[in-house]
Amino acid sequence: MAHKRANNEGTLYYREDRRRWCAQVSLEGRRLTKYARSQSECRDWIKETIRKIGNGLTFTGTQVTLEQYMPAWLDGKALSQRPQTVLQYRQIASQHILPLLGRLRLQEIQPPHLNRLYLTKQEEGRGARTVQLIHTVLHCILKQAVRDGILGRNPADGVQRPKVEQTEMHILSEEQAQRLVIASQNTRYGMLFYLALMTGMREGELLGLKWSDLDWTKGMLHIQRQLQHTKGLGCVLVPPKTKAGRRQIKLGLETLDRLATHRDQLELQRAATRERWEENGLIFPNTLGKPMSLKHMYLEFKSMLKENGLPNIRFHDLRHTSLSFLLDSGMPVNTVQQRAGHSKASVTTDTYGHSMGHSEDEAAARIEEMITPVAVKLQSKRGLR
């Protein structure tokens, strides 16, 4: 028999017909009900529900489904996230999350629901990266539901984050990198390819560069924005994702000379197009001064590789090539980290650890030289004869 309690307090009893413990809490004249196999689980639910009510939970809030909650959450994200990120969230939600979980009330969502969703997507042949993005979106929205007092804990915290296989990295050899520079030096995109190899900058950072970012006297390039191509919005200039992304990169004299020549060529191009030119101050604009088309650049890049017998790499692999060259030459990790715009040195070593093999060999030889006594070295050499 149920034991009656005051409003916003719980009732706990055993249901013989269901062979389950039943917990109920009164809220705004209505009852919230929970069935569980154990009495302790029901007690915990009562405590958690009463706590959420104390934090402002309403009966209407307990009935909100994921599908109903999602639009407001996405609108909120639009105030703090990049347009491309919000667009990606919307696509992930509409294509993968809402069709399977949208009708569930937020309070009904449990870790097994998420695990089944991930498994279903894997069975559909979705890539590991897509499954991880699904998890990221769900974790964020459920975290906000906790902040709003609708949930006591985030169900996504009880699910192991799907693993993503690291994309295979392709590195050009020194000879191949030089061949690319020579083949492209008199082409429209030659300076872009060259600067990518020289600086290890990301594609969007390169295309977002303005002449005002370049300190000719100090030979310093300031990275403070990047170009994003967003569906429906076109090209937009946005700040770097992280604080580490806003950085300075030192340029050599050869690179500065090439940039000066590139600037002169742009001046001739602007004069030729006259009133059709739209000045945006970009170092790498299209033929009319506007942000560059990625499609045309990619096609030219791939064509350049094929025509010169070079590996079919991605444009982003020019960044990998540049940073790998620096580490392979013995450059300190912290220096490469700053140049790459990584937030931590561990990111650099985890990503480019394969390029530090020669440094390890040199370290082994040096420590042997420093520690091993001369007499031992001579004896060892005699023993090898």
Summary of the structure (lengths in Angstrom):
residues: 385
radius of gyration: 29.6
end to end distance: 94.5
largest distance: 95.5
contacts: 1045
relative contact order: 0.07
helix: 56%
strand: 12%
